[in-house]
Amino acid sequence: MFLVMLLSTWSARAQLYEIPISPAVTPPQARVQELPPITLPFFDDFSTSTLLLDTAWWMPASQSQVLVRPGNGILPPTLNVVTFDGVNANGTPYSPTSTDGPADSLLSRYIDLTQVAGNLRESVYLSFFYQFQGLGNQPDPGDSLILYFRKADSTWQKMWPLAGNDYVEDPSVFTEVMVKVPNSADFFHDHFQFKFQSFGRQNGWYDNWNLDYIYMDKRRSAGSSSYLDRAFAYLPSSILFGYTAMPFNEFISGDVAGRLRRSSTWLTNLENDLQPVSFTCVLRDTLNNVTLDTLTNQQGLVLFAKDKIEVQSNKPDATLFDPNADSLFLEITFYADTGDKLLVDSIYNAGADTAFYDHINLRVNDTVRSYVALYDYMAYDDGSAEYGAGINQKDGRIAYMFYSSQTQYIDRVDMYFPNIGRDQEGSPLEIYVMKELKDVQNPFLGLTTGAIRHEGVNKFVSYKFSESIAVQDTFYIGFRNLADNGLWTAIGLDKNTDSGDKIYYSVDGSWQQNTTIRGSLMIRPHFTDKLVTGLESVENPAIEIFPNPATGFFYIKGNYDHLQIIDSSGRQVAFQLTKSNDSTRINLLHNKPGLLIVLLEKAGQLISRKVIISP
């Protein structure tokens, strides 16, 4: 047996696979009334969007089926890209079989081009950057990404690629394209639109194209490929060696300095000229709203034309962290002093008189933030899955190695099972904790069973053990597929971090270490501060909150009389709740990362619980 990456075919041999996923979300319902036309300029670099498109520029998800993804592109012009694949925005394949045909589309709002003055109509261009494959699945020969313009008679005319245009098939490169809007009444009408349409396999997260930095305006030319814009391309990396999260007591014990490293990201220059840039990196304690340190202060650089450069912070000092704290939720922020301004409308008198568009701010992409939790769990992943890793055989097993320098007590494991185009919902599995990997008959330190649940894109599901499990030194979190129908059991795989050497799998009774797949599994053991045996007594009713950390919503299991939520500053937090049997769903109205305190009153007794809200 061996480990392979197999993306397009099935095999009778059982092994560990890297599997394209279907990023299922439930988009908002399309508006009943037609969205009114907008006017030029059109600009979206997707850096301020999360999953769903910004309807200031795009038709709703019922007509634009792509999602905004933070980690699918390789060195994009700016943070985030849109990715084309074979499933719609709900995660539903366009076809149940592996047929080729129209797949994802991206459709602009109506644009009123009658507002463009006649003497400027020869200067209207649409530009964009595209990438073939990126970190996703390579399109097959014959697959395509096509740009169309909507004519006055509502028909669509293909504009790119035309005869003689070949796709750049380097998966590491974003290629810029300039397309002129023909100066005719066919296109200069009040309901002009443009549309990107991909063609490929219609049954999964296959045949990927990435798009970024889409800009359409007047006063442009075929050579107008210079933008007075500098931007970050990625979120900052973790300051923890090997981890994105760990318990605070594990972090603070032993060699704290050895656990820390520099954070890094990439800066890009979209101008056809060199540009001096300075950047600053700040580390903040978000629970107490305190700046711990400025890790880099106004570090100066020179970015050459169309240049990309990795920038790093200084390594945090171990003395920054209070050993008496019980948790920290750290924010890493990179600010760039780029000289960027608003998007230029026009320049007169050799630059002495410049007009700007006040609604397109090119400074927004000059700041990026990420978060590191020092709380009650361990994580290698960054919270976002680009793929899945799985086995399509009953009794196939996957194990993930962790290490703790001191005794910890595991009370649950959070796991993200993505939608892979073949329904895993309800599929049974066994989750266990092991001390060593010799053979599959090794005794478990702890064991629980459950079923796969899909709560949404990158939403973890908690699997709780009836008794907490003591671990120290090396231990493994594993799961086994109990289904007998040959369906995949795929765990989320983050391709932007790499702990692949800690992944093991078994299909024949013996364990083998992964040597092929790069990435981190979305498996997170959670720890309690005490050894718990059995469930809490009836006299002391259990109040359980999950998932924790949460993003946007969480559940409260158990009965109570009154509920209040406050933040770390003591301010009340707005929320909506929905009760169902013995559980309550809490939807946060303002999803700000940090620590929340849930205050519950039951029969005159006050119960408090901490909830970490992740970005």
C-alpha positions as CSV (number, residue, x, y, z in Angstrom):
1,M,0.0,0.0,0.0
2,F,1.1,3.6,-0.7
3,L,-0.1,7.1,-0.3
4,V,-1.2,8.9,-3.5
5,M,-3.0,12.0,-4.6
6,L,-5.8,10.9,-6.8
7,L,-8.3,13.6,-8.0
8,S,-10.0,12.4,-11.1
9,T,-10.3,8.6,-11.0
10,W,-11.5,5.9,-8.7
11,S,-9.4,2.9,-7.7
12,A,-10.2,-0.5,-6.4
13,R,-7.1,-0.3,-4.2
14,A,-7.7,1.1,-0.7
15,Q,-5.5,3.9,0.3
16,L,-5.4,7.5,1.6
17,Y,-6.6,10.0,-1.0
18,E,-6.6,13.7,-1.4
19,I,-10.2,14.5,-2.4
20,P,-11.7,17.7,-3.9
21,I,-14.4,19.1,-1.6
22,S,-17.7,20.9,-2.2
23,P,-17.8,24.0,-0.1
24,A,-21.5,24.0,0.7
25,V,-23.0,27.2,2.1
26,T,-26.6,28.4,2.1
27,P,-26.5,31.8,0.3
28,P,-29.1,34.4,1.0
29,Q,-32.2,34.3,-1.1
30,A,-32.1,36.4,-4.3
31,R,-33.9,39.7,-4.0
32,V,-37.4,39.9,-5.3
33,Q,-36.8,43.2,-7.0
34,E,-34.2,43.4,-9.8
35,L,-31.0,45.0,-8.7
36,P,-30.6,48.4,-10.3
37,P,-27.8,49.1,-12.8
38,I,-24.5,50.5,-11.4
39,T,-22.1,52.8,-13.2
40,L,-18.4,52.6,-13.9
41,P,-15.9,52.0,-12.4
42,F,-16.4,48.4,-11.5
43,F,-13.8,47.1,-9.1
44,D,-13.5,44.0,-6.8
45,D,-10.4,42.4,-5.5
46,F,-12.4,40.2,-3.1
47,S,-10.1,41.1,-0.2
48,T,-13.1,42.2,2.0
49,S,-15.4,39.3,1.2
50,T,-15.8,36.0,3.0
51,L,-17.2,33.1,1.0
52,L,-20.1,34.9,-0.5
53,L,-19.7,37.6,-3.2
54,D,-20.3,41.3,-2.5
55,T,-23.7,42.1,-4.2
56,A,-22.5,45.7,-4.6
57,W,-20.8,44.3,-7.7
58,W,-22.2,40.8,-8.4
59,M,-25.5,39.2,-9.0
60,P,-26.7,37.1,-6.0
61,A,-25.6,33.5,-5.5
62,S,-28.6,32.2,-7.5
63,Q,-26.8,33.5,-10.6
64,S,-23.2,33.8,-9.5
65,Q,-22.2,30.3,-8.2
66,V,-18.5,30.9,-7.2
67,L,-17.3,31.3,-3.7
68,V,-14.6,33.7,-2.3
69,R,-11.8,31.5,-1.0
70,P,-8.8,32.7,1.1
71,G,-6.4,30.0,0.4
72,N,-6.9,28.5,-3.1
73,G,-4.7,30.9,-5.0
74,I,-0.9,30.8,-5.2
75,L,0.5,34.4,-4.7
76,P,-2.6,36.2,-5.9
77,P,-2.5,39.9,-6.6
78,T,-4.5,40.6,-3.3
79,L,-5.9,38.6,-0.5
80,N,-8.7,36.1,-1.5
81,V,-9.7,34.8,-4.9
82,V,-12.9,33.3,-6.5
83,T,-12.6,29.7,-7.5
84,F,-14.5,28.0,-10.3
85,D,-15.4,24.3,-9.9
86,G,-18.2,21.7,-10.6
87,V,-20.5,22.5,-7.7
88,N,-22.8,25.5,-7.1
89,A,-22.7,27.8,-4.1
90,N,-24.9,25.4,-2.1
91,G,-22.3,22.6,-2.7
92,T,-24.6,20.7,-5.0
93,P,-22.9,19.2,-8.1
94,Y,-24.3,20.4,-11.4
95,S,-24.6,16.7,-12.5
96,P,-24.5,13.4,-10.5
97,T,-22.2,11.9,-13.1
98,S,-18.8,12.9,-14.3
99,T,-20.1,14.6,-17.4
100,D,-18.4,17.7,-18.9
101,G,-20.4,20.9,-19.4
102,P,-21.1,24.4,-18.0
103,A,-20.1,24.6,-14.4
104,D,-19.5,27.7,-12.2
105,S,-20.3,31.2,-13.3
106,L,-19.6,34.7,-12.1
107,L,-22.1,37.3,-13.3
108,S,-21.7,41.1,-12.8
109,R,-24.5,43.5,-11.8
110,Y,-26.1,45.4,-14.6
111,I,-23.9,48.2,-15.7
112,D,-25.3,51.3,-17.3
113,L,-22.8,52.1,-20.1
114,T,-25.0,54.8,-21.6
115,Q,-23.5,57.1,-18.8
116,V,-20.1,56.9,-20.5
117,A,-19.5,60.0,-22.6
118,G,-19.2,59.4,-26.4
119,N,-15.6,60.6,-26.5
120,L,-14.6,58.1,-23.9
121,R,-16.2,55.0,-25.3
122,E,-13.1,53.9,-27.1
123,S,-11.3,53.7,-23.8
124,V,-13.5,51.3,-21.8
125,Y,-11.6,48.1,-20.9
126,L,-12.2,45.2,-18.5
127,S,-9.1,43.6,-16.9
128,F,-8.7,40.6,-14.6
129,F,-6.1,38.2,-13.3
130,Y,-6.6,34.4,-13.7
131,Q,-4.8,31.3,-12.5
132,F,-4.9,27.8,-13.9
133,Q,-5.4,25.3,-11.0
134,G,-3.6,27.1,-8.2
135,L,-3.8,24.9,-5.1
136,G,-6.8,23.1,-6.5
137,N,-7.5,20.5,-9.2
138,Q,-5.9,20.8,-12.6
139,P,-8.4,21.4,-15.5
140,D,-8.3,18.7,-18.1
141,P,-7.5,19.3,-21.8
142,G,-10.6,20.9,-23.3
143,D,-11.8,22.5,-20.1
144,S,-12.1,26.3,-20.3
145,L,-12.9,29.6,-18.6
146,I,-14.7,32.0,-20.9
147,L,-15.6,35.7,-20.7
148,Y,-18.8,36.9,-22.3
149,F,-20.4,40.4,-22.7
150,R,-24.1,40.9,-22.7
151,K,-25.4,42.7,-25.8
152,A,-28.4,45.0,-26.0
153,D,-30.6,42.2,-27.4
154,S,-29.7,40.1,-24.3
155,T,-27.5,37.6,-26.2
156,W,-24.0,36.8,-25.0
157,Q,-20.9,37.4,-27.1
158,K,-17.7,35.5,-26.3
159,M,-14.9,38.0,-25.8
160,W,-12.0,35.9,-24.3
161,P,-10.2,33.7,-25.2
162,L,-10.5,34.4,-28.9
163,A,-8.6,32.7,-31.7
164,G,-4.9,32.7,-31.0
165,N,-5.3,33.1,-27.2
166,D,-3.9,30.3,-25.2
167,Y,-4.3,29.8,-21.5
168,V,-1.2,30.1,-19.3
169,E,-1.2,26.7,-17.6
170,D,1.4,27.4,-14.9
171,P,-0.5,26.8,-11.7
172,S,1.8,29.2,-9.7
173,V,1.2,32.3,-11.9
174,F,-1.6,34.8,-12.1
175,T,-1.9,36.1,-15.7
176,E,-3.4,39.5,-16.5
177,V,-5.9,39.9,-19.3
178,M,-7.2,43.2,-20.9
179,V,-10.4,43.1,-22.9
180,K,-11.8,46.1,-24.8
181,V,-15.5,46.8,-24.8
182,P,-16.4,47.4,-28.5
183,N,-17.6,50.9,-29.2
184,S,-21.1,50.1,-30.5
185,A,-24.7,50.3,-29.4
186,D,-24.6,46.5,-29.0
187,F,-22.6,47.0,-25.8
188,F,-23.1,50.6,-24.7
189,H,-26.6,50.1,-23.3
190,D,-28.1,50.4,-19.8
191,H,-28.1,46.7,-18.9
192,F,-24.6,45.7,-19.9
193,Q,-23.2,42.7,-18.0
194,F,-20.1,40.5,-18.2
195,K,-19.9,36.9,-17.2
196,F,-17.2,34.4,-16.6
197,Q,-18.3,30.8,-17.3
198,S,-16.2,27.7,-16.6
199,F,-16.6,24.4,-18.5
200,G,-15.4,21.1,-17.0
201,R,-16.6,18.2,-14.9
202,Q,-19.9,18.9,-13.3
203,N,-19.9,16.5,-10.4
204,G,-17.4,17.9,-7.9
205,W,-14.7,20.3,-6.8
206,Y,-12.8,19.7,-10.0
207,D,-11.1,21.6,-12.9
208,N,-10.3,24.8,-10.9
209,W,-9.6,28.3,-12.1
210,N,-9.0,31.3,-9.8
211,L,-9.9,34.9,-10.6
212,D,-8.7,38.1,-8.8
213,Y,-8.6,41.9,-9.2
214,I,-11.4,42.5,-11.7
215,Y,-11.5,46.1,-12.9
216,M,-13.5,47.9,-15.6
217,D,-13.4,51.6,-16.3
218,K,-13.0,54.3,-19.0
219,R,-9.8,56.2,-19.8
220,R,-7.9,53.0,-20.2
221,S,-6.0,51.4,-23.0
222,A,-4.6,47.9,-24.0
223,G,-1.5,48.8,-22.1
224,S,-3.2,50.1,-19.0
225,S,-1.9,47.3,-16.8
226,S,-0.4,49.5,-14.0
227,Y,-2.4,50.1,-10.8
228,L,-1.4,52.5,-8.0
229,D,-2.0,49.7,-5.5
230,R,0.1,47.7,-3.2
231,A,-1.5,44.8,-1.3
232,F,-1.1,41.8,1.0
233,A,-1.7,38.5,-0.7
234,Y,-2.1,36.2,2.4
235,L,-3.2,36.3,6.0
236,P,-0.3,36.4,8.5
237,S,1.1,33.0,9.5
238,S,1.0,31.6,13.0
239,I,3.7,32.7,15.6
240,L,3.7,29.2,17.0
241,F,6.1,26.6,15.7
242,G,4.1,23.9,14.0
243,Y,0.8,24.9,15.6
244,T,-1.9,27.5,15.0
245,A,-3.4,26.9,18.5
246,M,-2.4,25.1,21.8
247,P,-3.5,25.1,25.4
248,F,-2.0,28.0,27.3
249,N,-0.5,25.8,30.1
250,E,1.3,23.8,27.4
251,F,2.5,26.9,25.7
252,I,3.9,28.5,28.8
253,S,5.6,25.4,30.1
254,G,9.2,24.5,29.2
255,D,11.0,26.4,26.4
256,V,8.5,29.2,25.6
257,A,11.0,30.9,23.3
258,G,11.4,27.6,21.4
259,R,7.7,27.6,20.7
260,L,7.7,31.0,19.0
261,R,8.6,32.0,15.5
262,R,8.2,34.9,13.1
263,S,4.9,35.6,11.4
264,S,5.0,36.2,7.6
265,T,2.9,37.2,4.7
266,W,3.5,38.5,1.1
267,L,3.3,42.0,-0.3
268,T,2.6,42.6,-4.0
269,N,3.1,45.7,-6.1
270,L,0.6,46.1,-9.0
271,E,2.2,49.2,-10.4
272,N,4.6,49.2,-13.4
273,D,7.1,51.2,-11.4
274,L,9.1,50.7,-8.3
275,Q,7.5,51.8,-5.0
276,P,9.0,52.3,-1.5
277,V,6.9,50.5,1.1
278,S,7.1,50.2,4.9
279,F,5.2,47.7,7.0
280,T,4.5,47.2,10.7
281,C,3.5,44.1,12.5
282,V,1.6,44.4,15.8
283,L,0.8,41.6,18.3
284,R,-2.3,42.2,20.4
285,D,-4.1,40.4,23.3
286,T,-7.7,40.7,22.2
287,L,-9.2,39.4,25.5
288,N,-7.8,42.4,27.4
289,N,-7.5,44.8,24.4
290,V,-3.8,45.3,25.0
291,T,-1.0,45.6,22.5
292,L,1.7,43.2,23.6
293,D,4.4,44.3,21.2
294,T,5.1,45.9,17.9
295,L,7.0,43.1,16.3
296,T,8.2,45.1,13.4
297,N,8.0,48.9,13.2
298,Q,8.1,50.6,9.8
299,Q,10.4,48.2,8.1
300,G,11.3,49.8,4.8
301,L,11.4,48.0,1.4
302,V,11.5,48.8,-2.3
303,L,9.1,46.8,-4.4
304,F,10.0,46.7,-8.1
305,A,7.4,46.8,-10.9
306,K,4.9,44.0,-10.5
307,D,7.1,42.6,-7.7
308,K,6.1,40.1,-4.9
309,I,8.1,39.8,-1.7
310,E,7.7,37.9,1.5
311,V,7.7,40.0,4.6
312,Q,8.3,38.8,8.2
313,S,7.8,40.1,11.7
314,N,10.4,39.8,14.4
315,K,10.1,36.8,16.7
316,P,8.0,37.5,19.7
317,D,9.8,37.6,23.0
318,A,8.9,35.0,25.5
319,T,8.6,37.5,28.3
320,L,5.6,39.1,26.7
321,F,3.3,36.4,28.0
322,D,2.0,36.4,31.6
323,P,2.6,32.9,33.1
324,N,-0.4,33.4,35.4
325,A,-2.9,33.8,32.6
326,D,-5.2,30.9,31.8
327,S,-5.8,31.8,28.1
328,L,-4.8,34.2,25.4
329,F,-6.4,35.0,22.0
330,L,-3.7,36.8,20.0
331,E,-4.2,39.0,17.0
332,I,-1.4,39.4,14.5
333,T,-1.8,42.4,12.2
334,F,0.4,43.6,9.3
335,Y,-0.1,47.2,8.3
336,A,1.6,48.5,5.1
337,D,2.4,52.2,4.5
338,T,2.2,52.1,0.8
339,G,1.1,55.6,-0.3
340,D,-2.1,54.0,-1.8
341,K,-5.1,56.2,-2.1
342,L,-8.6,56.0,-3.6
343,L,-8.9,54.7,-7.1
344,V,-8.0,57.4,-9.6
345,D,-10.8,58.8,-11.8
346,S,-8.8,61.2,-13.9
347,I,-5.6,63.2,-13.9
348,Y,-5.3,66.7,-15.4
349,N,-2.4,69.1,-15.7
350,A,0.3,66.4,-15.6
351,G,-0.9,65.2,-12.2
352,A,-1.4,68.5,-10.5
353,D,-5.2,68.0,-10.5
354,T,-6.3,64.5,-9.7
355,A,-9.9,63.3,-9.2
356,F,-10.6,60.1,-7.2
357,Y,-13.6,57.7,-6.8
358,D,-14.6,58.1,-3.2
359,H,-16.2,54.6,-2.9
360,I,-13.1,52.5,-4.0
361,N,-10.4,52.6,-1.4
362,L,-7.2,51.0,-2.4
363,R,-5.9,51.2,1.1
364,V,-8.2,48.5,2.4
365,N,-6.0,45.6,1.2
366,D,-3.0,47.2,3.0
367,T,-4.0,45.6,6.3
368,V,-4.3,41.8,7.1
369,R,-5.1,40.1,10.4
370,S,-5.0,36.5,11.7
371,Y,-5.5,35.0,15.1
372,V,-3.8,32.4,17.4
373,A,-5.6,30.8,20.3
374,L,-3.8,29.8,23.4
375,Y,-6.8,28.3,25.0
376,D,-7.9,24.6,25.5
377,Y,-7.1,22.9,22.2
378,M,-4.4,22.0,19.7
379,A,-4.5,22.7,16.0
380,Y,-2.1,22.5,13.1
381,D,-4.6,23.9,10.5
382,D,-5.6,27.5,9.8
383,G,-9.3,26.8,9.9
384,S,-9.9,26.6,6.2
385,A,-10.0,23.4,4.1
386,E,-9.0,23.5,0.5
387,Y,-9.3,19.7,0.1
388,G,-10.3,16.6,2.0
389,A,-8.2,13.5,2.9
390,G,-10.0,10.2,3.1
391,I,-10.3,6.4,2.6
392,N,-13.1,4.8,0.6
393,Q,-13.1,1.4,2.4
394,K,-14.9,0.1,5.5
395,D,-12.5,-0.1,8.5
396,G,-10.1,2.3,6.8
397,R,-8.4,4.3,9.5
398,I,-6.6,7.7,9.8
399,A,-4.5,8.8,12.8
400,Y,-3.0,12.2,13.6
401,M,0.0,12.7,15.9
402,F,0.1,15.3,18.7
403,Y,2.5,16.0,21.5
404,S,2.1,17.4,25.0
405,S,5.0,18.0,27.4
406,Q,2.7,17.6,30.4
407,T,-0.4,15.6,31.4
408,Q,-3.6,16.9,29.6
409,Y,-7.1,15.6,29.8
410,I,-9.0,15.3,26.5
411,D,-12.8,15.7,26.8
412,R,-13.7,16.0,23.2
413,V,-12.4,16.2,19.6
414,D,-13.5,18.8,17.0
415,M,-13.4,17.6,13.4
416,Y,-14.4,19.1,10.1
417,F,-15.9,16.8,7.6
418,P,-16.4,18.7,4.3
419,N,-19.0,18.1,1.7
420,I,-17.1,16.1,-1.0
421,G,-19.9,15.8,-3.5
422,R,-20.8,12.4,-2.3
423,D,-23.1,12.7,0.8
424,Q,-21.3,11.7,4.0
425,E,-24.0,13.1,6.3
426,G,-25.0,10.5,8.9
427,S,-22.2,8.1,8.0
428,P,-21.1,6.3,11.2
429,L,-17.6,6.5,12.5
430,E,-15.5,5.6,15.5
431,I,-13.2,8.2,17.1
432,Y,-10.4,7.2,19.4
433,V,-7.3,8.3,21.3
434,M,-4.2,6.1,21.2
435,K,-0.8,6.2,22.8
436,E,1.1,4.4,20.1
437,L,0.8,3.0,16.5
438,K,2.0,-0.6,16.2
439,D,-1.1,-2.3,14.7
440,V,-4.8,-1.6,14.7
441,Q,-5.3,-3.9,17.7
442,N,-3.5,-1.5,20.0
443,P,-5.7,-0.7,23.1
444,F,-7.4,2.7,23.0
445,L,-6.9,5.3,25.7
446,G,-10.4,6.5,24.9
447,L,-13.2,5.7,22.3
448,T,-16.4,7.3,21.2
449,T,-18.8,6.8,18.2
450,G,-20.7,9.3,16.2
451,A,-22.0,10.3,12.8
452,I,-20.6,12.7,10.3
453,R,-22.4,16.1,10.4
454,H,-22.1,19.1,8.0
455,E,-22.7,22.4,9.9
456,G,-21.4,24.6,7.1
457,V,-18.1,25.6,5.4
458,N,-15.2,25.1,7.8
459,K,-17.5,24.5,10.7
460,F,-16.2,22.0,13.2
461,V,-18.4,19.4,14.9
462,S,-17.6,18.3,18.5
463,Y,-17.4,14.6,19.4
464,K,-17.4,14.2,23.2
465,F,-15.9,11.4,25.3
466,S,-18.0,10.2,28.3
467,E,-14.8,10.3,30.4
468,S,-11.8,12.6,30.0
469,I,-8.6,10.9,28.7
470,A,-5.2,11.6,30.2
471,V,-2.4,12.0,27.6
472,Q,1.2,13.0,27.8
473,D,4.1,12.9,25.4
474,T,3.1,11.6,21.9
475,F,-0.5,10.6,21.4
476,Y,-2.8,10.1,18.4
477,I,-6.3,11.1,17.5
478,G,-7.8,8.7,15.0
479,F,-11.1,7.7,13.3
480,R,-12.4,4.7,11.5
481,N,-15.0,4.6,8.8
482,L,-17.8,2.2,9.9
483,A,-19.9,2.5,6.7
484,D,-20.1,-0.6,4.5
485,N,-21.2,1.2,1.3
486,G,-17.8,2.3,0.1
487,L,-18.5,6.0,0.6
488,W,-15.6,8.3,1.3
489,T,-14.9,9.4,4.8
490,A,-13.0,12.6,4.1
491,I,-11.6,14.9,6.8
492,G,-10.8,18.6,6.0
493,L,-7.3,19.2,4.6
494,D,-5.8,22.6,4.9
495,K,-3.2,23.1,2.1
496,N,-1.7,26.3,3.5
497,T,-0.1,24.7,6.5
498,D,1.8,21.4,6.4
499,S,1.9,18.7,9.1
500,G,1.7,15.9,6.6
501,D,4.4,13.9,8.4
502,K,2.1,13.6,11.4
503,I,-0.6,11.8,9.3
504,Y,-0.9,8.0,9.4
505,Y,-3.3,5.6,7.8
506,S,-4.2,1.9,7.8
507,V,-6.2,-0.2,5.3
508,D,-4.7,-3.7,6.0
509,G,-4.1,-3.8,9.8
510,S,-0.8,-2.0,9.9
511,W,-0.1,1.7,10.1
512,Q,1.8,3.6,7.4
513,Q,3.1,7.2,7.6
514,N,2.0,9.7,5.0
515,T,4.7,10.6,2.6
516,T,2.8,12.2,-0.3
517,I,0.0,14.5,0.8
518,R,1.0,18.0,2.0
519,G,-1.4,19.8,4.4
520,S,-2.9,19.6,7.8
521,L,-6.0,17.7,8.9
522,M,-8.8,19.6,10.5
523,I,-8.8,17.6,13.7
524,R,-8.5,19.4,17.0
525,P,-8.3,17.7,20.5
526,H,-9.8,19.8,23.3
527,F,-8.7,19.6,26.9
528,T,-10.3,20.1,30.3
529,D,-8.5,21.3,33.4
530,K,-9.6,18.3,35.5
531,L,-10.1,14.6,35.3
532,V,-13.8,13.9,34.8
533,T,-15.2,10.4,35.1
534,G,-18.7,9.8,33.8
535,L,-21.4,12.4,33.3
536,E,-22.4,15.2,35.7
537,S,-25.1,14.2,38.2
538,V,-28.7,15.0,37.8
539,E,-28.6,17.3,40.9
540,N,-26.0,19.5,39.0
541,P,-27.5,19.7,35.5
542,A,-25.0,19.8,32.7
543,I,-24.7,23.0,30.6
544,E,-22.7,22.2,27.5
545,I,-21.7,24.8,24.9
546,F,-20.5,23.7,21.5
547,P,-18.7,24.2,19.2
548,N,-16.1,26.1,21.2
549,P,-14.3,28.0,19.6
550,A,-17.2,29.1,17.5
551,T,-17.7,31.4,14.5
552,G,-21.0,33.3,14.3
553,F,-23.1,30.8,16.2
554,F,-23.0,28.1,18.9
555,Y,-25.4,25.8,20.8
556,I,-26.3,25.6,24.5
557,K,-27.4,22.2,25.6
558,G,-29.2,22.0,28.9
559,N,-32.1,23.9,30.6
560,Y,-31.9,27.4,32.1
561,D,-34.2,30.2,33.1
562,H,-32.4,33.3,31.9
563,L,-29.5,34.0,29.5
564,Q,-27.1,36.9,29.1
565,I,-23.9,37.2,27.0
566,I,-21.1,39.7,27.7
567,D,-17.8,40.4,26.1
568,S,-14.4,40.6,27.9
569,S,-15.1,44.3,28.6
570,G,-18.4,43.6,30.3
571,R,-20.5,44.9,27.5
572,Q,-23.7,43.0,26.6
573,V,-23.5,41.1,23.3
574,A,-26.5,41.2,20.9
575,F,-27.8,37.8,19.8
576,Q,-30.8,35.9,18.5
577,L,-31.8,32.4,19.9
578,T,-33.8,29.5,18.6
579,K,-34.9,26.8,21.1
580,S,-35.3,23.2,20.1
581,N,-36.0,20.5,22.7
582,D,-33.2,20.8,25.3
583,S,-30.8,22.9,23.1
584,T,-30.6,26.5,22.1
585,R,-28.9,27.9,19.0
586,I,-27.3,31.3,19.6
587,N,-26.7,33.5,16.5
588,L,-24.4,36.4,17.2
589,L,-25.4,39.6,15.5
590,H,-21.9,41.0,15.5
591,N,-19.4,38.3,15.0
592,K,-16.2,39.9,16.5
593,P,-13.3,37.6,17.4
594,G,-12.5,37.3,21.1
595,L,-13.8,35.9,24.4
596,L,-17.4,35.9,25.4
597,I,-18.9,35.0,28.8
598,V,-22.3,33.2,28.7
599,L,-24.2,33.8,32.0
600,L,-27.0,31.4,32.7
601,E,-29.4,31.4,35.6
602,K,-31.1,28.3,36.8
603,A,-33.2,28.1,39.9
604,G,-31.4,31.2,41.3
605,Q,-28.0,29.7,40.6
606,L,-25.6,31.6,38.3
607,I,-23.6,29.5,35.8
608,S,-20.9,31.0,33.6
609,R,-19.2,29.6,30.6
610,K,-16.4,30.9,28.4
611,V,-16.8,30.9,24.6
612,I,-14.0,31.8,22.2
613,I,-15.2,33.4,19.0
614,S,-12.8,32.7,16.1
615,P,-12.6,34.9,13.0
